[in-house]
Amino acid sequence: MVTARLLVVEDDATIGAALQASLRAHDHDVTWERTGRGALRAAESGADLVLLDLGLPDLDGVEVCRKLRTFSPTTVIVILTARTEEMDVVVGLEAGADDYLTKPVRLAELHARVRAHLRRDAAASTPSPCAPVGDLVLDTAARRVRVNGHEIPLRAKEYDLLARLAVEPGAAVSRQTLMADVWDEHWFGSTKTLDVHVAGLRRRLADYAEAGVVPAIVTLRGHGYRLEVPTGT
């Protein structure tokens, strides 16, 4: 039984073939593209998850990520990169990726990440209610966020992260808890994706600070984050 539609974007023939074969062995419907343009065409048919190499022969992988995120906002994007510089990973995540894996990719970790993202995507259909925090209101049924009627456009993981913090406004939430609840309870590896998503969420909230009373996300060094309840609310 096919469990998900996956798109692998990888120009290396050996790596691409290995990824496709391994993912198909786990009952996924897998399309393999070797170029950025081919990936964008294939993605028009829909995909639950994209494994995207950043080093493509025709288009920069970061630009492909931006374009994928623009016309497919709900698709999970996991970048595959041989680039070890931290800034390359951050740029990829800021371009819209949900996660990243560094080459050479260990197949056990790859399958764990794929399962994690697909589970979280399914779990998003059963939201927990959130009370208003200041003038910030989360409509969990519609997955929309507003400040005094002004809607804040959020990426899928940014929304999930804000919703998790808003369940317990004013409470300290550990990094481990956020990774487990927003990404997956069996998560292992780097949590840099959490920091990048927090930074992006902060920027989006700041854009609407003049529209009303917007809570701040406070960093708790050595622990995690807290959604600060605005004074007087």
C-alpha positions as CSV (number, residue, x, y, z in Angstrom):
1,M,0.0,0.0,0.0
2,V,1.4,3.4,-1.1
3,T,1.8,5.7,2.0
4,A,2.8,9.0,0.4
5,R,3.8,10.8,-2.8
6,L,7.4,11.8,-2.6
7,L,9.5,13.9,-5.0
8,V,13.3,13.3,-5.0
9,V,15.4,16.1,-6.6
10,E,18.9,14.9,-6.9
11,D,21.3,15.2,-9.9
12,D,23.8,12.5,-8.8
13,A,22.7,9.3,-10.5
14,T,24.0,7.0,-7.8
15,I,22.5,8.9,-4.9
16,G,19.2,9.5,-6.7
17,A,18.7,5.9,-7.7
18,A,19.5,4.7,-4.1
19,L,17.1,7.2,-2.6
20,Q,14.3,6.2,-5.0
21,A,14.8,2.5,-4.5
22,S,14.9,2.8,-0.7
23,L,11.9,5.0,-0.5
24,R,9.9,2.8,-2.8
25,A,10.8,-0.2,-0.7
26,H,8.9,1.6,2.1
27,D,5.8,1.7,-0.1
28,H,6.1,5.3,-1.2
29,D,5.2,6.6,-4.6
30,V,8.5,8.2,-5.7
31,T,9.3,10.5,-8.6
32,W,12.9,11.3,-9.2
33,E,14.1,14.5,-11.0
34,R,17.6,15.5,-11.7
35,T,17.1,19.2,-12.4
36,G,15.4,22.2,-10.7
37,R,13.2,22.9,-13.7
38,G,12.2,19.2,-13.9
39,A,11.4,19.3,-10.1
40,L,9.1,22.4,-10.5
41,R,7.2,20.7,-13.4
42,A,6.8,17.5,-11.4
43,A,5.7,19.3,-8.3
44,E,2.7,20.7,-10.2
45,S,1.2,17.3,-10.0
46,G,1.4,17.4,-6.3
47,A,3.7,15.8,-3.6
48,D,3.4,15.2,0.1
49,L,7.1,15.6,0.6
50,V,10.1,16.8,-1.4
51,L,13.7,15.8,-0.8
52,L,15.6,18.6,-2.5
53,D,19.3,18.7,-3.2
54,L,20.7,22.2,-3.1
55,G,23.5,21.6,-5.6
56,L,21.5,21.3,-8.9
57,P,23.0,21.7,-12.4
58,D,20.5,24.3,-13.8
59,L,18.9,26.2,-10.9
60,D,20.1,27.0,-7.4
61,G,18.4,24.6,-5.0
62,V,17.5,27.5,-2.6
63,E,15.6,29.3,-5.5
64,V,13.8,26.0,-6.3
65,C,12.8,25.8,-2.6
66,R,11.4,29.3,-2.7
67,K,9.4,28.6,-5.8
68,L,8.1,25.2,-4.5
69,R,7.0,26.9,-1.3
70,T,5.2,29.7,-3.2
71,F,2.9,27.4,-5.2
72,S,2.8,24.5,-2.8
73,P,2.6,26.0,0.8
74,T,1.6,22.7,2.5
75,T,4.1,20.4,1.0
76,V,6.9,19.3,3.3
77,I,10.3,20.2,2.0
78,V,13.5,18.6,3.3
79,I,16.7,19.9,1.8
80,L,19.6,17.6,1.1
81,T,23.0,19.3,1.2
82,A,26.6,18.5,1.1
83,R,27.3,22.1,2.1
84,T,28.6,22.0,5.7
85,E,28.5,25.8,6.3
86,E,25.9,26.7,8.8
87,M,24.7,29.7,6.7
88,D,23.9,27.5,3.8
89,V,21.5,25.5,6.0
90,V,20.0,28.6,7.5
91,V,19.4,30.1,4.0
92,G,17.7,26.9,2.9
93,L,15.4,26.8,5.9
94,E,14.6,30.5,5.5
95,A,13.7,29.9,1.9
96,G,10.8,27.7,3.1
97,A,12.3,24.2,3.9
98,D,10.9,22.4,6.9
99,D,14.0,20.5,7.7
100,Y,17.5,19.5,6.3
101,L,19.7,16.4,6.0
102,T,23.5,16.6,5.4
103,K,25.1,14.3,2.9
104,P,26.1,11.5,3.0
105,V,22.6,10.7,4.1
106,R,22.1,7.8,6.4
107,L,19.1,5.8,5.2
108,A,17.8,5.0,8.7
109,E,17.8,8.7,9.5
110,L,16.2,9.6,6.2
111,H,13.3,7.2,6.7
112,A,12.9,8.4,10.3
113,R,12.6,12.0,9.2
114,V,10.2,11.1,6.4
115,R,8.0,9.2,8.8
116,A,8.2,12.1,11.3
117,H,7.1,14.7,8.8
118,L,4.3,12.7,7.4
119,R,3.0,11.9,10.9
120,R,3.0,15.5,11.9
121,D,1.2,16.5,8.7
122,A,-1.6,14.0,9.5
123,A,-1.7,15.2,13.2
124,A,-2.2,18.8,12.1
125,S,-5.8,17.9,11.2
126,T,-6.7,17.5,14.9
127,P,-5.8,20.9,16.4
128,S,-6.0,21.9,20.0
129,P,-7.9,25.1,20.8
130,C,-6.0,28.2,21.8
131,A,-7.2,31.2,23.8
132,P,-6.4,34.7,22.5
133,V,-3.0,36.0,23.6
134,G,-3.2,39.8,23.7
135,D,-4.8,40.7,20.4
136,L,-3.4,37.5,18.7
137,V,-6.1,35.0,17.8
138,L,-5.5,31.5,16.4
139,D,-8.3,29.9,14.5
140,T,-7.2,26.3,14.9
141,A,-9.9,24.9,12.6
142,A,-8.8,27.1,9.7
143,R,-5.1,27.3,10.7
144,R,-5.2,31.1,10.5
145,V,-3.7,33.7,12.7
146,R,-5.1,37.3,13.1
147,V,-4.3,40.4,15.0
148,N,-7.4,42.7,15.3
149,G,-8.7,41.3,12.0
150,H,-5.4,41.4,10.2
151,E,-4.3,38.0,9.0
152,I,-0.6,37.0,9.5
153,P,0.6,34.7,6.7
154,L,2.5,31.9,8.2
155,R,4.3,28.8,6.8
156,A,2.9,25.5,8.0
157,K,5.7,24.8,10.6
158,E,5.6,28.5,11.8
159,Y,1.9,28.1,12.5
160,D,2.4,24.7,14.3
161,L,5.2,26.3,16.4
162,L,3.1,29.3,17.4
163,A,0.0,27.1,18.1
164,R,2.1,24.9,20.4
165,L,3.5,27.9,22.4
166,A,0.0,29.5,22.5
167,V,-1.5,26.4,24.2
168,E,0.6,27.4,27.3
169,P,1.1,31.2,27.1
170,G,3.6,32.4,29.7
171,A,4.9,28.9,30.3
172,A,8.5,27.9,29.6
173,V,8.6,25.2,26.9
174,S,11.8,23.2,26.4
175,R,13.5,22.7,23.1
176,Q,12.9,18.9,23.4
177,T,9.2,19.4,24.0
178,L,8.9,21.8,21.0
179,M,10.8,19.4,18.7
180,A,8.6,16.5,19.9
181,D,5.3,18.3,19.6
182,V,5.9,20.3,16.4
183,W,8.2,18.0,14.5
184,D,8.1,14.4,16.1
185,E,8.5,12.7,19.4
186,H,11.2,10.4,17.9
187,W,13.3,13.3,16.6
188,F,17.0,12.9,16.7
189,G,19.8,15.1,15.2
190,S,20.2,18.9,15.1
191,T,17.5,21.2,16.3
192,K,18.7,24.2,14.3
193,T,15.5,24.0,12.3
194,L,13.7,25.1,15.5
195,D,15.8,28.2,15.9
196,V,15.4,29.2,12.3
197,H,11.6,28.8,12.5
198,V,11.5,30.8,15.7
199,A,13.4,33.6,14.0
200,G,11.1,33.6,11.1
201,L,8.0,33.6,13.3
202,R,9.4,36.5,15.3
203,R,9.8,38.6,12.1
204,R,6.3,37.9,11.0
205,L,4.8,38.8,14.4
206,A,6.9,42.0,14.4
207,D,5.4,43.0,11.1
208,Y,2.0,43.2,12.8
209,A,3.1,44.9,16.0
210,E,1.3,48.1,15.0
211,A,-2.0,46.3,14.4
212,G,-2.5,45.4,18.0
213,V,-1.0,43.8,21.1
214,V,1.2,41.0,19.9
215,P,3.0,38.6,22.2
216,A,6.8,38.1,22.1
217,I,8.7,34.9,21.9
218,V,11.3,34.9,24.6
219,T,14.4,32.8,24.4
220,L,15.2,30.9,27.6
221,R,18.9,30.1,27.3
222,G,19.7,26.5,28.0
223,H,16.0,25.5,28.0
224,G,13.8,26.7,25.2
225,Y,11.2,29.4,24.6
226,R,8.2,31.2,26.1
227,L,5.3,33.0,24.5
228,E,5.2,36.1,26.7
229,V,1.7,37.2,27.7
230,P,1.5,41.0,27.0
231,T,1.2,43.2,30.1
232,G,-2.3,44.1,31.0
233,T,-4.0,41.2,29.2
